[in-house]
Amino acid sequence: MGIFRFFGELLLIYLAYKIIFELIIPAATITKRAKQMMDDVNQQQQKYSQQQNTTTSNSSKKTNHEDEYIDYEEVK
């Protein structure tokens, strides 16, 4: 009976090794990479929105709407 117990324990150790090193660790690294990529995308979006806000605020300060007014003329 001792040999069956030995092979049973050996099988359990092998299965634990396979689960840890082929499932848990790769899943953790993929999750970490995905989170890092999402953070990078969020930072790029924030930069882009800040650039858009500064360009729209700068362009709105420069325009003078009174000069752009055209008198309405009725066409007969």
N, C-alpha and C positions, 0 to 999 in steps of 0.2 A: 504494500500500500504506500510505502514511502516514495516510490518512484512516480506513482500517479500524482501524489501531492506535489512533488518537485516539478513535474511537467505542467501541472495546473498553475502553480505559482509563476513558473517561467512564462506561461501563456498570458497570465494576467499582467505581468511586468511588460511583456512585449506589446500588448494591447494598450496599456497606459502610455507607453513610450510613443506608439503610433498616434494616439489621440492627441497627446500634448504637442508633439513636434510636427505633425502633419495637418492638424486642424486648429488647435487653439492659438498657437504662435502665429501661423500665417493669417488667421482671421484678425488677430490683434494688430498686425502690421498693416494689413489692408485698411482696417478701420482708421488707424492713425494717419495713413497717407490720404485717405478720402477726406478726413477732417481738415488736414493741412491744405489740401487743394480747395476745399470750400472756403476756408479762411482767406486764401489768396484771391479767389474770385470775388469775395465780399470786399476785400481791400481795393481791388481794381475798380469795382463798381462805385465805391465811395469816392475814389480819386476822380473817376469820370464825372460823377454827379457834381463834385466840387468844382471841377473845371467848367462844366456847363453852367453852373450857377454864377461863376465869376465872369464868364463871357457874356451871359445874358444881362447881368447887372451892368457891365461896362458898356455894352452896346445900347442899353436903354438910357444911360446917362448922356450919351453923345447925340442921340436923335432929338430933333426939334420938330414936333408935330405941327406947329403953326406954319412952317415953311412948306409942308407937304399938302396943305389944304388946296383943293381945286374947286373953284366956283362951279355950281351946278348951272348948266344951260339947257333949256328945254329944246329938243329937236322937233321941228314941225314937218 
